[in-house]
Amino acid sequence: MAQQLGFFQERQRRIVASAAGRIVYFPAVFSAVESVSLFETLLREIPWSSERMRMYEKIVDVPRLVAWYEPGQELPESLRIIKMRAEEVLAERFNGVSLNYYRDGADSVAWHSDHNEGLTKNPTVALASFGATRSMLFRSKAPPRRQLRCDLEPGSLLAMCGDIQQHWEHHIPKVRTPTDARISVALRTKAVTAVSP
Ligand SMILES: O=C(O)CCC(=O)C(=O)O
């Protein structure tokens, strides 16, 4: 794997950079065969759950299924493989894993940034994608609200690093055309607080 790291670095594509951060896309971090196998395993083995959220006056279903593993929680083999590969490519360690399962084009995630969920300051958030390709949109928080798009292909890794979450939001829009399922594995570094005895 160490030999391949240069290969991933050469193929990386910078989507955007801020003064102290960047969003970088790495295609084919997992081979096509690995991607299919990991997608099928995650679909079968992860304990997916649906969540509800308040939207204006109503309580509605979150439009995707989710799962998560806290720091210290044992990961299934498939997630250990994904986490290890992401750590090798990015030369960073992660301790929090969450998953999103977009069943079809009607599933989505709204505009948000990831900086207030018990994460370390300016955390790297890495997203590994499996299954169908979905587009991720990015928009700057400051005017003029620049918008960019990145297609997240199966087997790819997208890394949002440094202070990028302070300046940019991201979102997976719904798509109208028939779209197969996609699973994303989000790796983060959470601040672990000592629990007093
Ligand atoms: O599905 C994705 O890759 C995006 C997930 C996301 O935005 C998040 O977990 O914060």
The ligand as an SDF file (V2000), in Angstrom:
LIG
                    3D

 10  9  0  0  0  0  0  0  0  0999 V2000
  -23.1110   11.3250    1.7430 O   0  0  0  0  0  0  0  0  0  0  0  0
  -22.1460   12.0250    1.8560 C   0  0  0  0  0  0  0  0  0  0  0  0
  -21.0870   11.7460    1.3370 O   0  0  0  0  0  0  0  0  0  0  0  0
  -22.2540   13.3070    2.6520 C   0  0  0  0  0  0  0  0  0  0  0  0
  -22.5170   13.0660    4.0780 C   0  0  0  0  0  0  0  0  0  0  0  0
  -22.4080   14.3170    4.8830 C   0  0  0  0  0  0  0  0  0  0  0  0
  -22.5150   15.4040    4.4060 O   0  0  0  0  0  0  0  0  0  0  0  0
  -22.1340   14.1920    6.3010 C   0  0  0  0  0  0  0  0  0  0  0  0
  -22.0800   13.0640    6.8130 O   0  0  0  0  0  0  0  0  0  0  0  0
  -21.9580   15.2410    6.9450 O   0  0  0  0  0  0  0  0  0  0  0  0
  1  2  2  0
  2  3  1  0
  2  4  1  0
  4  5  1  0
  5  6  1  0
  6  7  2  0
  6  8  1  0
  8  9  2  0
  8 10  1  0
M  END
$$$$
